[in-house]
Amino acid sequence: MVTQLRVVTLNVWNTRGDAAARTALINAELRRLEPDLVALQEVLPEQLPGLIEGTGLHGTHQSQTSATAPPYVDRYGGTAIATRQPHRVAEVLDQRGPNAPDVPWLTLAALVPVRPTQSAVPGIAQPELGDILFIAPTTSFRLDAEAERERQVLALTDLEARHRTALPTIMAGDFNADSDASSIRYLTGRQSLSGRGTHFHDAWEVAGSGPGHTWSVDNPLAAEDIETLVRQPGHRRRLDYVFIGSPHTHPLAFARVRRTRLAFDKAPDGVWASDHYGVVADLEVGWMGSSSVTPASAT
C-alpha cells in the first residue's frame, strides 16, 4: 500500500500588517493546495479557525494542549498544526532555555493516521498504513542563538525517538537557521552535536530547485525586520524546512520526496501572505516492497 502526502509549512507572522487580508489569502491557498499535513508558526489561537476554515483540515493550537503560556505568546503567537485526518497530540515540548527565555513557540508532536491514496478494489476500503509522527517546531530566532538551536534540535531528536513509528517521521517548521548552520547540519547527518548524530532528509535538497530562500528582502513584509535584526543589504536565507525520517530509523518504510517548492511567495492583488515564504513538499509514503504510484499533478 502506498499513499501520497502533501506537507506545507508557513510562518504566519501573527497579526501584523493587514491580518484579515493575509488570513484570507493563506486560507485560499490552503484550499487550493489541499495539504495533508500543515505546520504553522506564529499563530494566535483566535487566528487558527480562519486560516483553515473550509479546508477540511483538523487544527490544534499549542494553547489547546498545554497549561504553559510562554511570555509574549499573546503578541507573537504560537505553534499550530492542521491535518487531513484527525490527529492525536503525543507531546508538547517547551524549548525555552536560559539563553532563550522569550521564545513563545512550543513544539507539537502528533500521531496522524495515514490512508492509501486509493483502494485497490473499487468500493472496498483499504486498511490504514498506520500512524505517522508529525512534529512542528520553531527554534530560537536570534542570529547569535545557534548554541540554543543546537540544544533545541538535540531535544527534537529525543522527542522524535520517544514517539517514532514505523513510517518515516515528518518534521516541518521554521528552524531560523540556514542549511550550513550546525543545527541543520546535525539534522541532515553532516555533523555531530554533543557526541551524537542523526539523519533526516531535507526535502528541499532532495527535490527543490534554486536556493529556496524563505526569508528575504524581496518580500516587503520581511524587509523591516531584516533591517532591525540584520542591518545588511540583500539578506536572503532559507529558514523553513520539511525533514523526512531516515531509512536508518525507518528500515521497513519509505517517504520519497517527489517535489518541493515555495508557496505563499507571490502577492496577488498586492497582498503578501506573510514575512516568510512557505514550503510545500509532495511525498510518496509506503512500505518497502509496495508498488509505487504515479504522483498526482501538483497544483
C-alpha positions as CSV (number, residue, x, y, z in Angstrom):
1,M,0.0,0.0,0.0
2,V,1.3,3.4,-1.0
3,T,-0.1,6.9,-0.5
4,Q,0.7,10.5,-1.4
5,L,1.1,13.2,1.3
6,R,1.4,16.9,0.8
7,V,3.2,18.8,3.6
8,V,3.1,22.6,4.0
9,T,4.9,24.8,6.5
10,L,4.4,28.5,6.9
11,N,5.3,31.1,9.5
12,V,2.1,33.1,9.6
13,W,3.6,36.3,11.1
14,N,0.9,36.6,13.8
15,T,-1.4,39.5,13.3
16,R,1.0,42.1,12.0
17,G,0.1,44.1,8.9
18,D,-3.2,43.6,7.3
19,A,-4.0,40.4,9.2
20,A,-7.5,40.0,7.8
21,A,-6.3,40.2,4.2
22,R,-3.4,37.9,4.9
23,T,-5.6,35.3,6.6
24,A,-7.9,35.2,3.7
25,L,-5.0,34.7,1.3
26,I,-3.5,31.9,3.4
27,N,-6.9,30.2,3.7
28,A,-7.5,30.4,-0.1
29,E,-4.0,29.0,-0.8
30,L,-4.5,26.1,1.7
31,R,-7.8,25.3,0.0
32,R,-6.1,25.3,-3.4
33,L,-3.1,23.2,-2.2
34,E,-5.2,20.7,-0.3
35,P,-2.3,19.6,2.0
36,D,-2.4,16.6,4.3
37,L,-0.1,17.9,7.0
38,V,0.4,21.6,7.8
39,A,2.8,23.2,10.3
40,L,2.1,26.8,11.2
41,Q,4.2,29.2,13.3
42,E,3.5,32.5,15.0
43,V,-0.2,31.8,15.1
44,L,-2.5,33.3,17.7
45,P,-5.2,31.0,19.0
46,E,-8.0,33.0,17.5
47,Q,-6.4,33.1,14.1
48,L,-6.3,29.3,13.5
49,P,-10.1,28.8,12.7
50,G,-9.9,31.4,10.0
51,L,-6.8,30.0,8.5
52,I,-8.2,26.5,8.0
53,E,-11.9,27.3,7.5
54,G,-13.4,25.2,4.7
55,T,-10.2,23.3,4.1
56,G,-11.4,20.1,5.8
57,L,-8.3,20.2,8.0
58,H,-8.3,19.4,11.7
59,G,-6.4,22.0,13.6
60,T,-4.7,22.2,17.0
61,H,-3.1,25.2,18.6
62,Q,-0.5,24.9,21.3
63,S,-2.8,26.8,23.7
64,Q,-5.2,23.8,23.5
65,T,-2.6,21.3,24.6
66,S,-0.6,22.8,27.4
67,A,-1.1,24.7,30.6
68,T,2.2,26.5,29.8
69,A,1.6,30.1,28.5
70,P,5.1,31.3,27.4
71,P,5.7,35.1,27.6
72,Y,4.8,37.1,24.5
73,V,2.6,34.4,23.1
74,D,-0.3,36.8,23.1
75,R,1.7,39.1,20.8
76,Y,3.8,36.7,18.7
77,G,1.6,33.7,18.7
78,G,2.5,30.0,19.0
79,T,2.6,26.8,17.0
80,A,-0.3,25.1,15.3
81,I,-0.8,22.0,13.2
82,A,-3.6,21.0,10.8
83,T,-4.0,17.6,9.3
84,R,-6.4,16.0,6.8
85,Q,-7.0,13.0,9.1
86,P,-7.8,13.6,12.7
87,H,-4.6,13.6,14.8
88,R,-3.7,12.8,18.3
89,V,-1.2,15.1,20.1
90,A,1.5,12.9,21.6
91,E,3.6,15.5,23.3
92,V,4.1,19.3,23.7
93,L,7.7,20.4,24.1
94,D,8.7,23.7,25.7
95,Q,12.0,24.7,24.0
96,R,12.8,27.8,26.2
97,G,16.2,27.8,27.9
98,P,18.4,30.1,30.0
99,N,19.6,31.9,26.9
100,A,16.2,31.9,25.1
101,P,13.6,32.7,27.8
102,D,11.4,34.6,25.4
103,V,10.7,32.0,22.8
104,P,6.9,31.6,22.9
105,W,6.6,28.8,20.4
106,L,6.1,25.3,21.7
107,T,6.8,22.2,19.7
108,L,3.8,19.9,18.8
109,A,4.3,16.2,18.1
110,A,1.2,14.5,16.8
111,L,0.3,11.0,15.5
112,V,-1.6,11.1,12.3
113,P,-3.2,8.0,10.6
114,V,-2.2,7.5,7.0
115,R,-4.5,6.0,4.5
116,P,-3.8,4.7,1.0
117,T,-4.4,7.1,-1.9
118,Q,-7.0,4.8,-3.4
119,S,-8.4,1.4,-2.9
120,A,-7.0,-1.5,-5.0
121,V,-10.6,-2.8,-5.2
122,P,-13.2,-0.2,-6.1
123,G,-15.8,0.2,-3.3
124,I,-13.7,-1.6,-0.8
125,A,-11.9,0.5,1.9
126,Q,-8.3,-0.3,2.4
127,P,-6.9,-0.5,5.9
128,E,-4.7,2.4,7.1
129,L,-0.9,2.2,6.6
130,G,-0.6,3.1,10.3
131,D,0.3,6.3,12.2
132,I,3.0,8.8,11.1
133,L,4.7,11.1,13.5
134,F,4.4,14.7,12.6
135,I,6.5,17.3,14.5
136,A,6.1,21.0,14.2
137,P,8.9,23.0,15.9
138,T,10.2,26.6,15.9
139,T,13.7,27.3,17.2
140,S,15.3,30.4,18.5
141,F,15.4,33.3,16.1
142,R,18.4,35.5,17.0
143,L,21.4,35.4,14.7
144,D,23.7,34.6,17.7
145,A,21.5,31.8,19.1
146,E,23.0,28.9,17.3
147,A,24.1,27.3,20.6
148,E,20.4,27.4,21.7
149,R,19.3,26.0,18.4
150,E,21.8,23.1,18.9
151,R,20.3,22.3,22.2
152,Q,16.8,22.5,20.7
153,V,17.5,20.2,17.8
154,L,19.0,17.6,20.2
155,A,15.8,17.8,22.2
156,L,13.8,17.4,18.9
157,T,15.6,14.2,18.1
158,D,14.9,12.9,21.7
159,L,11.2,13.8,21.2
160,E,11.2,12.0,17.8
161,A,12.7,8.9,19.4
162,R,10.1,8.8,22.1
163,H,7.2,8.7,19.6
164,R,8.7,7.3,16.4
165,T,6.5,5.0,14.4
166,A,7.5,2.5,11.6
167,L,6.5,5.1,9.0
168,P,9.1,7.8,8.4
169,T,8.7,10.8,10.7
170,I,7.9,14.2,9.1
171,M,9.2,17.3,10.8
172,A,8.3,20.8,9.4
173,G,8.7,24.3,10.7
174,D,10.7,27.5,11.0
175,F,14.2,26.5,12.2
176,N,15.6,30.0,12.0
177,A,18.9,28.7,10.6
178,D,20.4,28.4,7.1
179,S,21.4,25.0,5.8
180,D,25.1,25.5,6.7
181,A,24.3,26.1,10.4
182,S,25.4,23.4,12.9
183,S,21.8,22.7,13.9
184,I,20.7,21.9,10.3
185,R,23.9,20.1,9.6
186,Y,23.2,17.9,12.6
187,L,19.7,17.1,11.5
188,T,20.9,16.2,8.0
189,G,23.7,13.9,9.3
190,R,26.6,16.2,8.3
191,Q,28.0,16.7,11.8
192,S,27.6,15.5,15.4
193,L,26.5,17.5,18.4
194,S,27.5,16.6,21.9
195,G,28.8,13.3,20.6
196,R,25.5,12.4,19.0
197,G,24.4,12.0,15.4
198,T,21.2,11.6,13.5
199,H,19.9,11.8,9.9
200,F,16.8,13.3,8.3
201,H,16.3,14.1,4.6
202,D,16.0,17.8,3.8
203,A,13.1,17.8,1.3
204,W,14.4,20.9,-0.5
205,E,17.8,19.3,-1.1
206,V,16.1,16.2,-2.5
207,A,13.6,17.8,-4.9
208,G,13.7,21.6,-4.7
209,S,15.0,24.0,-7.3
210,G,17.1,27.1,-6.7
211,P,18.2,28.5,-3.3
212,G,14.8,28.1,-1.7
213,H,15.1,31.3,0.4
214,T,12.1,31.7,2.6
215,W,13.1,35.0,4.5
216,S,14.2,37.6,2.0
217,V,14.4,41.3,1.4
218,D,12.5,40.6,-1.8
219,N,9.4,40.3,0.5
220,P,8.4,43.8,1.6
221,L,6.9,42.3,4.9
222,A,10.3,40.9,5.8
223,A,12.3,43.9,4.9
224,E,11.5,45.9,8.0
225,D,12.5,43.1,10.4
226,I,15.6,42.3,8.3
227,E,16.7,45.9,8.7
228,T,16.1,45.7,12.5
229,L,17.6,42.3,13.1
230,V,20.3,42.0,10.4
231,R,21.0,45.5,9.1
232,Q,22.7,44.3,6.0
233,P,21.6,44.7,2.3
234,G,20.5,41.8,0.2
235,H,19.8,39.5,3.1
236,R,18.2,36.2,1.9
237,R,18.1,32.9,3.9
238,R,16.4,29.5,3.8
239,L,14.9,29.2,7.3
240,D,11.9,26.9,6.8
241,Y,12.2,23.2,6.2
242,V,10.4,19.9,5.7
243,F,12.5,17.0,7.1
244,I,11.8,13.3,6.4
245,G,12.9,10.4,8.7
246,S,15.8,8.3,7.6
247,P,16.0,4.7,6.5
248,H,18.3,4.2,9.4
249,T,15.4,4.6,11.8
250,H,12.6,3.5,9.5
251,P,14.0,0.4,7.7
252,L,10.6,-1.0,6.7
253,A,9.1,2.0,5.1
254,F,9.8,4.9,2.8
255,A,8.7,8.5,2.3
256,R,10.1,9.6,-1.1
257,V,10.2,13.3,-1.8
258,R,8.8,13.8,-5.3
259,R,8.7,17.6,-5.5
260,T,9.5,20.5,-3.2
261,R,8.7,24.2,-3.9
262,L,8.0,27.5,-2.3
263,A,4.4,28.6,-1.5
264,F,2.9,31.9,-0.4
265,D,5.8,33.6,-2.4
266,K,3.6,35.8,-4.6
267,A,1.4,38.8,-3.8
268,P,-1.9,38.6,-5.6
269,D,-3.6,42.0,-5.6
270,G,-0.6,43.3,-3.7
271,V,-1.2,41.2,-0.6
272,W,1.7,39.2,0.8
273,A,0.7,36.2,2.9
274,S,3.5,36.6,5.5
275,D,7.0,37.8,6.0
276,H,8.1,34.3,5.3
277,Y,7.5,32.2,2.2
278,G,6.2,28.7,2.8
279,V,7.4,25.3,1.7
280,V,5.4,22.6,0.1
281,A,6.7,19.0,-0.2
282,D,4.9,16.2,-2.1
283,L,5.8,12.8,-0.7
284,E,5.1,9.2,-1.6
285,V,4.8,7.0,1.5
286,G,4.6,3.3,1.8
287,W,6.1,0.0,3.0
288,M,9.2,-1.4,1.4
289,G,8.1,-3.8,-1.3
290,S,4.9,-1.8,-2.1
291,S,4.2,-0.8,-5.6
292,S,4.8,2.9,-6.3
293,V,2.0,5.1,-7.6
294,T,2.4,7.9,-10.0
295,P,2.2,11.2,-8.1
296,A,-0.7,13.4,-8.9
297,S,-0.1,16.6,-10.8
298,A,1.0,19.3,-8.5
299,T,-1.4,22.3,-8.2
